[in-house]
Amino acid sequence: MKRHLLESADLDRSDATLVLDTAAQIDQALAGREVKKLPTLRGRTVVNLFYEDSTRTRISFELAAKRLSADVINFSARGSSVSKGESLKDTALTLEAMGSDAIVVRHAASGAPHRLAKWVRGSVVNAGDGTHEHPTQALLDAYTIRRRLGRLEGVRVAIVGDVLHSRVARSNVWLLHTLGAEVTVVAPPTLLPVGVDTWPVEVGYDLDAVLPKADVVMMLRVQAERMNASYFPSVREYSRRYGLDARRMGTLGDDAIVMHPGPMNRGMEIAAEVADSVRSTIVEQVGNGVSVRMAVLYLLLGGSPQ
Amino acid sequence: MTYLIKGAQPYGGDAADILVKGGRIAAIGDSLSATGAEVVDAAGLIALPGLVDLHTHLREPGREDAETVETGSRAAALGGFTAVHAMANTDPVADTAGVVEQVWRLGEQAGLVDVVPVGAVTVGLRGERLAELGAMADSAARVRVFSDDGHCVADPALMRRALEYVKAFDGVVAQHAEEPRLTVGAQMHEGDRSARLGLTGWPAAAEEAIIARDVLLAGHVGARLHVCHVSTAGSVEILRWAKSRGVQVTAEVTPHHLLLTDACAESYDPVFKVNPPLRTDADVEAVRLGLADGTIDAVATDHAPHAVEDKESEWAQARPGMLGLEQALSIVVETMVETGLLDWRGVADRMSVRPAVIARLDGLGRRSHGRPLAPGEPANLLLLDARSRATVDPATLASRSRNSPYAGRELPGRVVATFLRGVPTVLDGKATR
């Protein structure tokens, strides 16, 4: 395993599989235990450095670190941009001087974790950077798919929605491709990046044509504000063309699952009855997120499993 | 002071001695001698006319922590330049006679190169109404090049008026071609790499659309147009078409667009963030060929010094721009000479003669540049050791800033001496003041 987890694009198959296998071992080790805690990272310090609001990701990392007995510091730097406050570099060096072993960073600027990794000696974990990547989300998604379907090789995954602005989409495209899945991205052409033709994916504009062949449908959050920049004409039209409702869910294969990284816009990209259906893994993904993040912190800070 | 430059090769040709006296080239020939002359051994060095930069950011007034007229002038002299055009996006903006005269005087005080101010096209670079272009033209700075560089004169009606208005004093509008609505939040070239890196794309079409519009306007009103920092293959095509139709359009390319590509962005190191952005291999090839065939008239540095804190940050927060003055000639040697695309006369043409003509510095007054190396001409020249190779170390640059994209890169060519009106501003590779 490398020193940092910056992007799933640079995870090779053995590293990615190691994370998933480690998460599975952790799940097994903790299953049925009253005290859900391992002593592995006792005495180590993990800093959650969050420049963007993200309650769920921060809590997930916090729980992961605490269950490994690490000390956790939450540093919410929301609104403290370079123009107003301390620079990212100064903040990072300050945290390291206080003894942090790993920095988990969420930042609105793509590449911010890469910059951090150049400045600090400890490990850097990307918890979402701009519109670039969110590798632990992809790892937990892959973990969830593997648990539900038993495999990743050859699994057909449709990623649907605002691919252009989605770090979740980018991370999943690279990771799922590395792990042997067949990925199709589905979106209005305005919400696909120029250059998507060089990605290892199929590209589709028609959700109805893709659904019957999909084993996994991954719905992305779409911000209604995109409407104002003419990415699509209206929420209603978006929802009609690219939203997953009960009728569309009915065209899926028997074992197909529906995923969403959250937070959801119920009624926009996903209907409530879909989100709450048995196909939905949305709640499961949240639980798996803690295990996968434990595995990541364990592998970066604690070495290989015995 | 009299200088006898022994054994230099004018334009890379046969070795000759150059006698410099009273600010002019007194003689060029074999085995010249002159009593009392200081002898400069130039064996193996190529002599070229002093370089003229159409596009320099000297940051003074306003950001003297990043560069001053003096430090930028020193960097220019070390790069072989004898004239630089100081862009108008200072604080205050160079949009009045007062500010351009201030910059002009600072340049005279530094005395290392002729600092020729560029005047803003619009008040405050805001793109709303014309600045007092005539007052700047008539001032002591004698402004002929007008530009809102950093911003595009996006309003087509305003651009048309600017093109027309400066005809009265033989001025030229240097356009920063960037359709602003297509580049909101843009961080890098839009293509495969921006898609992967999650950085908002700056499409080639945003540059090309403005160039296409402006050559049509310039043709329509019979005015001169200069296009700053051409970066795409499509732009070169449009310029080639416009020139074939007789439009009075000229264009420049930066050293960094001749050498670097958007692959540099993969490091997320903002030293590679620049506007227009680094483009693709195919674009680099096209701008090199455009420069070789004259479709692009000039190399201009777009030297853009930035303080450390403006670059040591996240990519999106960093300011765009990179240093260029001290490495410009080396980059041209590497990308154009060593590739066989330009000979030394071609280098002189694209880095001295044509930029001087565009800026109307080619007359016979005191501020005369881009003239041939010939007896009677002003002694503005440089001596280049083209065989020397060295690795760029930003810490050793004369610029006050350190944002060189060439750090750690080995480049050919070392400017050994620069003469401004017969006075050495650089000798033995060191600035004389």
Interface residues (C-beta under 8 A of the other chain):
Chain A: A9 S81 V82 S83 S87 L88 K89 H107 A108 A109 S110 G111 A112 H114 R115 K118 D129 G130 T131 H132 E133 R167 R170 P193 V194 G195 V196 T198 W199
Chain B: Q187 E190 G191 D192 R193 S194 A195 R196 L197 G198 L199 T200 G201 P203 S267 Y268 D269 E309 E312 S313 E314 W315 A316 Q317
